[in-house]
Amino acid sequence: MNRNVDLLSLIVEKEAIFITTTQHSLVVLAQNGDEQAFYQLIEREQHKLYRMAYVYVQNENDAVEVFQQTIIRAYEGLPLLKEPHYFATWLTRIMINCCKTYIAKKKTMELVEPHTLEDLNSTSPTYIEEELDLWQALCQLEEKYKTVLLLRFYQDYSVKDIAAILQCPEGTVKTHIRRGLQAIRQQLKGAYLDEWVQSVEGSH
């Protein structure tokens, strides 16, 4: 059993190294003017980027526009990226900044409800209701708390990655996550929330 676990861990580690090495090579090629390499990099991240844009701007056309702005800024700024292995977090930071700029121009800050982001046909009504309550509570948070919780629990970034994206200390990210969860606790009650928060906080 332990041997199988060790073997699986080794395979996962090798895959991670391969992905990192491949990304590094593509970034270097793109920085030297290889447009195909740049498109490959974007293709790997496009689903996550578009989903985040849609979450922020709550409109398909606006999300596409923000996504396009992100790609343009990334293409223009790529030669200045000094550490290729941070490409994904660097790109996500550009997306967040583009979203904030776009939203500021439209004088609005609304998040799309989670049921519009994925197929919930097989999900129980009770679960959907709980998810929507949680999402609505998230929408009421201050921007700094909303952003870290969105990145951590809906985009599955680690604290270290979020710190890199937002360019702030990991301690600050952890504090914002903790305070954001506390604020949600004040709005919602029930075993579901307690279990969700405990599972989330257990990963930090």
C-alpha positions in Angstrom: 0.0 0.0 0.0 2.7 2.4 1.0 4.7 1.5 -2.1 1.7 2.4 -4.3 1.3 5.7 -2.5 5.0 6.5 -3.0 4.7 5.6 -6.7 1.7 7.8 -7.2 3.4 10.7 -5.4 6.5 10.2 -7.6 4.3 10.3 -10.8 2.5 13.4 -9.6 5.8 15.1 -8.8 7.2 14.2 -12.2 4.1 15.5 -14.0 4.3 18.8 -12.0 8.0 19.2 -13.0 7.2 18.5 -16.6 4.4 21.0 -16.7 6.6 23.6 -15.0 9.5 23.0 -17.4 7.2 23.1 -20.4 5.7 26.4 -19.2 9.1 27.9 -18.6 10.2 26.9 -22.1 7.0 28.4 -23.7 7.4 31.7 -21.8 11.0 32.0 -22.9 10.0 31.3 -26.5 7.1 33.8 -26.3 9.4 36.5 -24.8 11.5 36.1 -27.9 8.6 36.7 -30.2 7.2 33.3 -30.7 3.4 34.0 -31.0 2.5 30.3 -31.2 4.1 29.7 -27.8 2.2 32.7 -26.3 -1.1 31.3 -27.7 -0.3 27.9 -26.1 0.3 29.6 -22.7 -3.0 31.5 -22.9 -4.8 28.3 -24.0 -3.8 26.6 -20.8 -5.2 29.4 -18.6 -8.1 30.7 -20.7 -10.9 28.8 -19.0 -9.7 30.0 -15.5 -9.2 33.5 -16.7 -12.6 33.8 -18.5 -14.4 32.3 -15.5 -12.8 34.8 -13.2 -13.7 37.7 -15.5 -17.3 36.5 -15.7 -17.5 36.2 -11.9 -16.4 39.9 -11.6 -18.3 41.6 -14.4 -21.4 39.3 -14.5 -21.9 39.7 -18.2 -20.6 37.5 -21.1 -19.8 40.4 -23.4 -18.0 42.3 -20.7 -16.1 39.2 -19.7 -14.9 38.7 -23.2 -13.8 42.3 -23.4 -11.9 42.1 -20.1 -10.4 38.8 -21.2 -9.1 40.4 -24.4 -7.7 43.4 -22.5 -5.9 40.9 -20.3 -4.4 39.1 -23.2 -3.2 42.4 -24.8 -1.6 43.6 -21.6 0.0 40.2 -21.0 1.4 40.1 -24.6 2.8 43.7 -24.2 4.3 43.0 -20.7 5.6 39.5 -21.2 9.2 40.6 -22.1 9.4 42.2 -18.6 8.4 39.0 -16.8 11.7 38.0 -15.0 10.5 34.7 -13.6 8.8 32.5 -16.2 7.6 30.0 -13.6 5.3 32.7 -12.1 3.5 33.2 -15.5 0.1 31.9 -14.3 0.0 34.0 -11.1 1.3 37.0 -13.1 -1.4 36.5 -15.7 -4.1 36.2 -13.0 -2.9 39.4 -11.4 -3.3 41.2 -14.7 -6.8 39.8 -15.0 -7.8 41.0 -11.6 -6.5 44.5 -12.3 -8.3 44.6 -15.7 -11.5 43.5 -13.9 -11.2 46.2 -11.3 -10.4 48.9 -13.8 -13.4 47.8 -16.0 -15.7 47.7 -13.0 -14.6 51.1 -11.8 -15.5 52.6 -15.1 -19.0 51.0 -15.0 -19.4 52.0 -11.3 -20.6 48.6 -10.3 -19.3 45.6 -8.4 -21.6 42.6 -8.7 -20.6 38.9 -8.6 -22.4 36.3 -10.7 -24.2 33.6 -8.7 -22.5 30.2 -8.8 -25.3 28.4 -10.5 -24.7 30.3 -13.7 -21.1 29.1 -13.8 -21.6 25.4 -14.1 -24.2 22.7 -14.7 -26.1 22.0 -11.5 -28.7 19.7 -13.0 -27.6 16.8 -10.8 -27.2 18.9 -7.7 -29.8 18.8 -4.9 -32.0 21.9 -4.3 -30.8 22.1 -0.7 -27.2 22.3 -1.8 -27.9 24.9 -4.4 -29.8 27.0 -1.9 -26.8 26.8 0.6 -24.4 27.7 -2.2 -26.4 30.7 -3.2 -26.6 31.9 0.4 -22.9 31.5 0.8 -22.3 33.3 -2.5 -24.6 36.2 -1.5 -22.7 36.6 1.8 -19.4 36.7 -0.2 -20.8 39.5 -2.4 -21.3 41.6 0.7 -17.7 41.5 1.8 -15.1 44.3 1.4 -13.1 44.0 -1.8 -9.9 42.8 -0.1 -11.8 39.9 1.6 -13.9 39.1 -1.4 -10.9 38.8 -3.7 -8.8 36.4 -1.5 -11.8 34.2 -0.8 -12.7 34.1 -4.5 -9.1 33.1 -5.4 -8.8 30.6 -2.6 -12.1 28.8 -2.6 -13.5 29.3 -6.1 -10.2 29.3 -8.1 -8.3 26.9 -5.7 -5.1 29.0 -5.4 -2.8 28.4 -2.5 -2.0 31.2 0.0 1.4 31.5 -1.5 0.0 31.9 -5.0 -2.5 34.5 -3.8 0.2 36.5 -2.1 2.2 36.4 -5.4 -0.9 37.5 -7.4 -1.8 40.3 -5.1 1.8 41.2 -4.3 1.4 41.2 -0.6 2.7 39.1 2.3 1.3 35.6 2.9 0.4 36.7 6.4 -1.8 39.4 5.0 -3.6 36.9 2.8 -4.2 34.6 5.7 -5.5 37.5 7.8 -7.9 38.5 5.0 -9.1 34.9 4.6 -9.7 34.5 8.3 -11.5 37.9 8.6 -13.5 37.2 5.5 -14.7 33.9 6.8 -15.5 35.5 10.2 -17.6 38.1 8.3 -19.5 35.3 6.5 -20.1 33.5 9.8 -21.8 36.7 11.1 -24.2 36.6 8.1 -24.9 32.9 8.0 -25.6 30.2 10.5 -26.0 26.5 10.4 -24.1 23.2 10.3 -23.4 23.6 6.6 -21.5 26.8 7.0 -19.6 25.5 10.0 -18.5 22.4 8.1 -17.5 24.3 5.0 -15.5 26.8 7.0 -13.8 24.1 9.0 -12.8 22.2 5.9 -11.5 25.4 4.3 -9.5 26.6 7.4 -8.1 23.1 7.8 -6.2 23.5 4.6 -4.2 26.5 5.9 
